[in-house]
Amino acid sequence: MNSDIAIQVEGVGKRFRLRHAGTRTLKSVALDMLRPGKRTVRDLWALKDISFSVARGKTLGLIGANGAGKSTLLALLAGTMEATEGRIGMCGTISSLLELGAGFHPDLTGRENVFLAGAIMGLTRNQMKKRFDAIVDFADIGQFIDQPVKHYSSGMYVRLGFAVAVEVDPDILLVDEVLAVGDAVFQRKCLKRMAEFRHQNKTMLIISHDLNTIQSVSDEILFLDHGRILGHGTPESVIGQYESFSRGVTTSDLRREWGTREVVLTGAEFFDDGGRETSKFKWGEALNVRLHYEATKPVGPSVFGFALSDENGRVVNGNNTQIEKVEIPGLQGTGSIVLRLPSLNLASGTYLFSFSAHSADHQVNYHRLDHAFAIGVDAGKRFEGVCYLPCEWRLDREGAKP
Amino acid sequence: MMRIVKDIMARRELLVMLVIRNLKIRYKDSSLGFLWTLLGPILMILIYAVFLRILRIEVALPVLVTGIFVWQYLAMCLGDSPNAIIGSTNLVKKAAFPRLMLPLSIVLANFINFLFSMVVVVVYVRVAGEPFGQLALLPVALITQVALCLGVSLILSSLNVFFRDVQHVIGLLSMAWFFVTPVIYDASLINKVSANPDTQFWLNFLFHLNPMTGLLALYRSALIGLPAPALYLVIPSVVISGLVCLAGVTVFMKFQGRFADEL
C-alpha cells in the first residue's frame, strides 16, 4: 500500500442474512434442513463493489439516504464487522466514534468508564491517566465523574463519550453521525476539535446528514445509495448530485396519477430563459416548462393546469389556462404547451410540480400527474415562509401619525 | 492459536479492565457484595447436608464442601457465559477488539472469586482438622478447570448469539451435569453399582470421561487427603478438559466474524 494512502478499500461487499421472523432458533434451522428450497433466510447486500481510497490527512464525507450502507461501511473500516468480499487496508491507529459512549457500563462511574473506554480503544492505563484531566475538562461534567453513568443526563453521557474518543488521539478517526448530539455549545466545540484534527494532518471519515457541516469539513465526498457508490468527488459536485438524486426519490414517493386518458400528459421539460434544460433554479430566475400531451382521441374545449407544492405536499401556488384566459378550443394528436413563471420568488428547497388536463366544463378529468416533477430552488436569501412577497422597508424618523 | 494468544496479550490492559468490570458489577448494589460468593455455596452446603441426612445418604462434610465450592466455579461460568456476547451488544457492534476477551474475562473474573472462596475452603479444612493431601495437585486441578470452564463458556457464548435456545437449555443441562458428577456424593458410590471388578473398571472409566469427576478427585486429594485417583482416571479428565478448551476456541473463532451481523 502506498504510504500516502491511509485507507484503501478494494471491491468490498457485505452480505447480511435476513430472517423473515426474528432470531434463528433451532426450530428454524431444522425447518431449513427439511425444506431446502424454502429457506427462512434471505440475502441482502448492504454494500457491493465498493472501492475508494483516502489519502493521509484528508477528510472523506459519506452521504446517502438512510439504509444506503454508510454505517455498515464504517463498521467494516472500524473492524466491528467483517467484509463478505474484497479487501480493506488501513494504515495507522484507528479510533471510531460509531456511537458515543459505546462500551460504557451504566453501573460503573464516569472515571471507571473512561479508563474502560480507553482500554477498548487500545490505550494503556498510563496513557489514559495523562489524558484524563483533558477528557473531564472537555466533557465538562465536573463532580459527576465519580457517579455511575446511569445517573448522567443523556447530554453528559455523549459529551463524555466524545471527549474520550477525541482525546485518544488516533491517526484515523471514524465518525458516525455523532455531531448531531449535544447542545449548540458542545456541537461548536466538536466542530472546532475536528478542525484541529484536520490541521494535525489526521485522516477522517465522517457520516452526516447535515450537508452544510459535511461540505465544510470534507475534502472529498462519497455518495452511497443502496450499497453502491453513486458519486465520489469534490464536496460541491457530489452534494449537488445527491440533492438532485434526493429530489428524484421524493418525486417517486408522492407521485400519483389518474384520469380518463383521453388526453395524456406525456412529459415535461424544464429550462431557463437561455433554453438550457435544468431542474435547479436560482432566486428570481424565470422557469419555463414545456408540457407534452397526446390526445388519444379528439376532444373539445380543454384546460391545462399546474400546481406547485413544497416537499410536504403543501400547495404554494396553482393556476390554469382558464383562469389566465387562454382558450384551448380542442385537442387532437400530439403537441405541447409552454408555461412560464417569470420570477421564482421561493425559499430554498425542493418543490414539486403537478399538471392536469381536463375538459373546460370540469366534468371530465383527462389526466392528472400529481407531484410528478421536482425542481430545486436556491434562494440565496433568507426569509420566513415558502414564498417571497416583494417588500420595501423604510425608516420614518419623523414618526408622525398620518 | 499462537496468534490468538498474541492478540490477547497485546490488549491485556483491556482484558484486565474487563475482568475488573465483571467483578465490580456482579455484586453492585447488593449490601453483602462479595460475601455472596461465599454465602451462596455455604447455604447450598447447608441445604444439601440437611437434605442428604434426611435421605440417610452418608456424605462426609469435607467432601460436600469441596464439591460444592468447586462446582460453584463451573456453575457461575455456565450461568454467565450465554450472556457474554449478547449482553455486550453495544461493545461488539461498535468497538473493535478480540471478542474472545468477553467470555475470557468472565471466566477469569469467576476464577478470582473462586480463588477467594478456595481460601475459605482451606481455612475450613484447617479448622476441621482434616489432613491436607498432595497440595501439588492443586495447581493441576485449577489450570485444568480454567481450561474446561473457558472451553464451555466459549461454546455457550458464541452459540447463544445464533440460537437463543442455549440460554434456556443451559439450566437443565447444568442440573444434569451436576448430578452425574460426584459433587454431593462420594465418587466411590459408582463401585456399588456392580461387584464385578471388570464392570467396575469400565464404569469408573466412563464416569471419569466427565472431566469434572476427575477434577473433583484431584481437588479432594489435594485438599482433604482422599486417596489420589488412579492416573488412568485422571488423565482422560485432563485431556478432555484441554480438548473442550480447544473446541471452544475453534468454535468461537469460526463464529465471531458474524457476531456483529447477528446482534
Interface residues (C-beta under 8 A of the other chain):
Chain A: F16 R17 T23 R24 T25 L26 V29 A75 A78 G79 T80 M81 E82 I94 S96 L98 E99 A102 G103 H105 D107 L108 E112 F115 L116 A119 I120 M121 G122 L123 T124 R125
Chain B: R11 E13 L14 V16 M17 L18 R21 K24 I25 K28 D29 N90 L91 V92 K93 K94 A95 A96 F97 F162 F163 R164 D165 G257 R258 A260 D261 E262
